Amino acid sequence: MSHAPRHPRRIVLAAAALLLLGTSAGAQTQPDQPPSTDPRTTEDPRKVADPRKVEDPRKVEDPRANAKDPFSGLRGPELYDALYEAGEVGHLRQAFHDQGWEILGYIDSHCENWLAMHERKLTDTEEGKKQAAELQAKGRSLASMADSALENTRFTNYVNNFYGWTPEQQVTFREGQKLYRQGASLAQEAKSPQEAQQAMTPLQQSLTRARELGDTWGQSMTLSLIGRIQADNRQYVDSTATLKEAARLGREIRDLETVWNGLALLYETAIAQQLYEPAREALQEQFLLAQEVNDKATADKIVQQLVDLDKLFDKG
């Protein structure tokens, strides 16, 4: 469940034109010379290249090598849409593999937009039905390609669950989103940790609906916020259990924000309780995650945090 329905940004790429540079040698006028009668000045015919021989095609430069990559500079949804529209399946799978922690929102946007079409009655027309069917087919195809690249079935399960909801379940899903936003607003506007606890009621109601629907993202997001409120109120036992569950669900669907924030909070609460092992475990998991997303700068910072942690607890 996302904060609000997302709309994928579509881009249209013009096909990259290959610029073939032709060189035309200007004909040069040669001075008139008398014909030679000396046979010794005649070119040896054996030195003339055999016209039957053709240049080895393996040595001919592929003009595509100089063509500009039409996808260079693109990342995220823009890249995925461009590759999908161009039929670059292999390239798209590689992008999903390299950016595995960035594609949840993109996959989810197709589900959200499909549902929005039904809610706005756009599927009452034949054209609308066709567009909705195409959007759903694309969502399933993208999920399948992502799972193939990541050697999992997380996104296929995610979209199949979403597309399988009944109209009544779709209403429940929207109710859960609304309750989450209410809770998030109350927590953000609270002047103290105690006041933030007012957000727990709508958040718990949102969590209940997400669990009923099997909405993994809805659960991970809501649990993450509940865990934050519990931690701020020093309910460390409860917050630790909540945050670990949020991170577990977040990993199932590669919800990077939930997993990362959950680990950061687990570290903070462990430090607050002077617990060395839980603090070190949270940092180590963050380090591995930073490596997985190729964030070397963050990984280096965590290494330093691990060093500082050992000094803090006099481990050496």
C-alpha positions as CSV (number, residue, x, y, z in Angstrom):
1,M,0.0,0.0,0.0
2,S,1.5,3.3,-1.0
3,H,0.9,6.7,0.6
4,A,-1.3,7.6,-2.4
5,P,-2.0,6.2,-5.8
6,R,1.0,6.6,-8.0
7,H,1.1,7.3,-11.6
8,P,4.0,6.0,-13.6
9,R,5.6,8.6,-15.8
10,R,5.7,7.5,-19.4
11,I,8.3,8.8,-21.7
12,V,8.5,8.5,-25.5
13,L,12.0,8.0,-26.8
14,A,12.7,8.7,-30.4
15,A,14.8,5.9,-32.0
16,A,18.5,6.8,-32.0
17,A,19.6,7.6,-35.6
18,L,22.9,6.2,-36.8
19,L,25.0,8.9,-38.2
20,L,27.0,7.5,-41.1
21,L,29.9,9.7,-42.0
22,G,30.5,9.4,-45.7
23,T,33.8,10.6,-47.2
24,S,33.9,11.6,-50.8
25,A,37.3,12.2,-52.3
26,G,37.3,15.0,-54.8
27,A,38.5,13.9,-58.2
28,Q,41.9,15.3,-58.9
29,T,42.9,16.2,-62.5
30,Q,46.1,14.6,-63.5
31,P,48.5,16.3,-66.0
32,D,48.6,15.0,-69.5
33,Q,51.5,12.6,-70.0
34,P,52.6,10.8,-73.2
35,P,51.8,7.1,-73.1
36,S,54.8,5.0,-72.2
37,T,56.0,2.4,-74.6
38,D,58.6,0.9,-72.3
39,P,57.1,-2.4,-71.0
40,R,59.2,-2.0,-67.9
41,T,57.1,0.9,-66.7
42,T,53.8,-1.1,-67.0
43,E,52.3,-2.1,-63.7
44,D,52.8,-5.8,-63.0
45,P,49.3,-7.2,-63.2
46,R,50.1,-9.6,-60.5
47,K,50.2,-6.7,-58.0
48,V,46.6,-5.8,-58.6
49,A,44.3,-6.9,-55.9
50,D,42.1,-9.8,-56.9
51,P,38.6,-8.2,-57.3
52,R,37.0,-11.5,-56.2
53,K,38.3,-11.2,-52.7
54,V,36.0,-9.5,-50.2
55,E,37.1,-7.8,-47.1
56,D,36.6,-10.0,-44.0
57,P,33.3,-8.9,-42.6
58,R,34.6,-9.5,-39.1
59,K,36.9,-6.5,-39.6
60,V,34.1,-4.2,-40.6
61,E,33.2,-1.8,-37.9
62,D,29.7,-2.3,-36.6
63,P,27.9,1.1,-37.1
64,R,25.9,0.4,-33.9
65,A,29.1,0.8,-31.9
66,N,29.1,4.5,-32.5
67,A,25.3,4.9,-31.9
68,K,24.3,6.8,-28.8
69,D,22.6,4.6,-26.2
70,P,19.0,5.9,-26.1
71,F,18.7,4.7,-22.5
72,S,21.8,6.4,-21.1
73,G,21.1,8.8,-18.3
74,L,17.7,7.1,-17.5
75,R,17.0,5.4,-14.2
76,G,14.1,4.1,-12.3
77,P,10.6,4.3,-13.8
78,E,11.8,6.3,-16.8
79,L,14.3,3.6,-17.7
80,Y,11.9,0.7,-17.0
81,D,9.2,2.2,-19.2
82,A,11.6,3.0,-22.0
83,L,13.0,-0.5,-22.0
84,Y,9.6,-2.1,-21.8
85,E,8.2,-0.1,-24.7
86,A,11.3,-0.8,-26.8
87,G,11.0,-4.6,-26.1
88,E,14.4,-4.7,-24.5
89,V,13.5,-7.6,-22.3
90,G,17.1,-8.7,-21.5
91,H,18.1,-5.1,-20.7
92,L,15.1,-4.6,-18.5
93,R,15.8,-7.8,-16.5
94,Q,19.3,-6.6,-15.9
95,A,18.0,-3.2,-14.7
96,F,15.7,-5.0,-12.3
97,H,18.5,-7.1,-11.1
98,D,20.8,-4.1,-10.5
99,Q,18.1,-1.9,-9.0
100,G,16.1,-4.6,-7.1
101,W,15.4,-2.4,-4.1
102,E,14.0,0.4,-6.2
103,I,11.2,-1.3,-8.1
104,L,8.5,-1.9,-5.6
105,G,6.8,1.5,-6.2
106,Y,7.1,1.0,-9.9
107,I,5.4,-2.4,-9.8
108,D,2.8,-1.1,-7.4
109,S,1.9,2.0,-9.5
110,H,0.5,-0.3,-12.2
111,C,-1.8,-1.9,-9.6
112,E,-2.9,1.4,-8.3
113,N,-3.6,2.9,-11.7
114,W,-5.5,-0.2,-12.7
115,L,-7.7,0.1,-9.5
116,A,-8.2,3.8,-10.1
117,M,-9.6,3.1,-13.6
118,H,-12.2,0.8,-12.1
119,E,-13.1,3.3,-9.3
120,R,-13.5,6.1,-11.8
121,K,-15.8,3.9,-13.9
122,L,-13.4,4.2,-16.9
123,T,-13.9,0.5,-17.5
124,D,-17.5,1.0,-18.4
125,T,-16.5,1.5,-22.0
126,E,-14.9,-1.0,-24.3
127,E,-11.9,1.2,-24.8
128,G,-11.5,1.6,-21.0
129,K,-11.8,-2.2,-20.5
130,K,-9.1,-2.7,-23.1
131,Q,-6.8,-0.1,-21.4
132,A,-7.3,-1.7,-18.0
133,A,-6.6,-5.1,-19.3
134,E,-3.4,-3.9,-21.0
135,L,-2.3,-2.2,-17.8
136,Q,-2.9,-5.3,-15.8
137,A,-1.1,-7.5,-18.3
138,K,1.9,-5.1,-18.2
139,G,1.9,-5.2,-14.4
140,R,2.0,-9.0,-14.4
141,S,4.6,-9.1,-17.1
142,L,6.9,-6.6,-15.2
143,A,6.4,-8.6,-12.0
144,S,7.4,-11.8,-13.7
145,M,10.5,-10.2,-15.2
146,A,11.5,-8.7,-11.9
147,D,11.1,-12.1,-10.2
148,S,13.1,-13.8,-12.9
149,A,15.9,-11.3,-12.4
150,L,15.9,-11.6,-8.6
151,E,15.2,-15.3,-8.6
152,N,12.1,-15.0,-6.4
153,T,8.3,-14.8,-6.7
154,R,7.7,-11.8,-4.4
155,F,6.3,-9.4,-7.0
156,T,4.3,-12.0,-8.9
157,N,2.6,-12.9,-5.6
158,Y,2.1,-9.2,-4.8
159,V,0.3,-8.3,-8.1
160,N,-1.7,-11.5,-8.2
161,N,-3.0,-10.7,-4.7
162,F,-3.8,-7.1,-5.6
163,Y,-5.6,-8.0,-8.9
164,G,-7.5,-10.7,-7.2
165,W,-9.4,-8.5,-4.7
166,T,-13.1,-8.4,-4.9
167,P,-14.8,-5.0,-5.1
168,E,-15.5,-5.2,-1.4
169,Q,-11.8,-5.9,-0.7
170,Q,-10.8,-3.0,-2.9
171,V,-12.9,-0.7,-0.7
172,T,-11.2,-2.2,2.4
173,F,-7.9,-1.4,0.8
174,R,-8.8,2.2,0.3
175,E,-10.0,2.4,3.9
176,G,-6.7,1.1,5.1
177,Q,-4.8,3.7,3.1
178,K,-7.0,6.5,4.6
179,L,-6.5,5.3,8.1
180,Y,-2.7,5.1,7.6
181,R,-2.6,8.7,6.4
182,Q,-4.7,9.7,9.4
183,G,-2.2,8.0,11.8
184,A,0.8,9.4,10.0
185,S,-0.6,12.9,10.2
186,L,-1.3,12.6,13.9
187,A,2.1,11.3,14.6
188,Q,3.8,14.1,12.6
189,E,1.8,16.9,14.2
190,A,2.2,15.5,17.7
191,K,4.1,17.8,20.1
192,S,5.3,15.0,22.3
193,P,5.8,11.2,22.2
194,Q,2.8,10.8,24.5
195,E,0.6,12.9,22.1
196,A,1.8,10.8,19.2
197,Q,0.2,7.7,20.8
198,Q,-3.1,9.1,19.5
199,A,-2.1,7.9,16.1
200,M,-2.0,4.3,17.4
201,T,-5.8,3.8,16.9
202,P,-6.1,4.6,13.2
203,L,-2.7,2.8,12.6
204,Q,-3.9,-0.4,14.3
205,Q,-7.1,-0.2,12.3
206,S,-5.1,0.2,9.1
207,L,-2.9,-2.7,10.1
208,T,-5.9,-4.9,10.6
209,R,-7.2,-4.2,7.1
210,A,-3.8,-4.8,5.5
211,R,-3.5,-8.2,7.2
212,E,-7.0,-9.2,6.1
213,L,-6.0,-8.4,2.5
214,G,-2.6,-9.9,2.6
215,D,-1.3,-6.4,1.7
216,T,2.4,-6.8,2.6
217,W,3.5,-3.3,1.8
218,G,0.6,-1.9,3.9
219,Q,1.7,-4.0,6.8
220,S,5.4,-3.1,6.6
221,M,4.7,0.6,6.4
222,T,2.2,0.6,9.2
223,L,4.3,-1.5,11.5
224,S,7.3,0.7,10.9
225,L,5.4,3.8,12.0
226,I,3.9,2.0,15.0
227,G,7.4,0.8,16.0
228,R,8.6,4.4,15.8
229,I,5.9,5.6,18.2
230,Q,6.6,2.8,20.6
231,A,10.3,3.5,20.6
232,D,9.8,7.2,21.2
233,N,7.7,6.3,24.2
234,R,10.4,3.9,25.5
235,Q,8.3,0.9,25.0
236,Y,11.4,-0.9,23.9
237,V,10.3,-4.5,24.2
238,D,7.2,-3.8,22.1
239,S,9.0,-1.6,19.6
240,T,11.7,-4.2,19.0
241,A,9.2,-6.9,18.2
242,T,7.2,-4.5,16.0
243,L,10.3,-3.2,14.1
244,K,11.6,-6.7,13.5
245,E,8.3,-7.8,12.0
246,A,8.2,-4.6,9.8
247,A,11.7,-5.4,8.5
248,R,10.8,-9.0,7.8
249,L,7.8,-8.1,5.8
250,G,9.8,-5.3,4.1
251,R,12.4,-7.7,2.9
252,E,9.7,-9.9,1.4
253,I,8.8,-7.1,-1.1
254,R,12.1,-5.2,-1.0
255,D,10.6,-2.2,0.8
256,L,13.9,-0.4,1.3
257,E,12.6,2.5,3.4
258,T,10.9,0.2,5.9
259,V,13.8,-2.1,6.3
260,W,16.4,0.6,6.5
261,N,14.5,2.8,9.0
262,G,13.6,-0.3,11.0
263,L,17.3,-1.3,11.4
264,A,18.2,2.3,12.3
265,L,15.5,2.3,15.0
266,L,16.6,-1.1,16.3
267,Y,20.1,0.3,16.7
268,E,18.9,3.4,18.5
269,T,16.8,1.4,20.9
270,A,19.6,-1.0,21.6
271,I,21.9,1.9,22.4
272,A,19.3,3.5,24.7
273,Q,19.2,0.2,26.6
274,Q,23.0,-0.2,26.6
275,L,22.7,-3.5,24.6
276,Y,25.8,-4.2,22.6
277,E,24.9,-7.3,20.7
278,P,21.5,-6.1,19.3
279,A,23.1,-2.7,18.4
280,R,26.0,-4.5,16.5
281,E,23.5,-6.8,14.8
282,A,21.4,-3.9,13.5
283,L,24.5,-2.1,12.2
284,Q,25.8,-5.3,10.5
285,E,22.5,-5.8,8.7
286,Q,22.6,-2.1,7.6
287,F,26.1,-2.6,6.3
288,L,25.0,-5.6,4.2
289,L,22.1,-3.7,2.8
290,A,24.2,-0.7,1.9
291,Q,26.5,-3.1,0.0
292,E,23.5,-4.7,-1.7
293,V,22.4,-1.4,-3.1
294,N,25.9,-0.4,-4.0
295,D,26.1,2.5,-1.6
296,K,29.7,2.5,-0.7
297,A,29.7,5.8,1.1
298,T,27.1,4.7,3.5
299,A,28.7,1.3,4.0
300,D,32.0,3.0,4.9
301,K,30.1,5.2,7.5
302,I,28.6,2.1,9.1
303,V,32.0,0.5,9.3
304,Q,33.1,3.5,11.4
305,Q,30.0,3.2,13.5
306,L,30.9,-0.4,14.2
307,V,34.4,0.8,15.3
308,D,32.8,3.5,17.5
309,L,30.4,1.0,19.0
310,D,33.2,-1.3,20.1
311,K,35.0,1.6,21.7
312,L,31.7,2.6,23.5
313,F,31.3,-0.8,25.0
314,D,35.1,-1.3,25.5
315,K,35.3,-4.2,23.1
316,G,38.7,-4.8,21.6
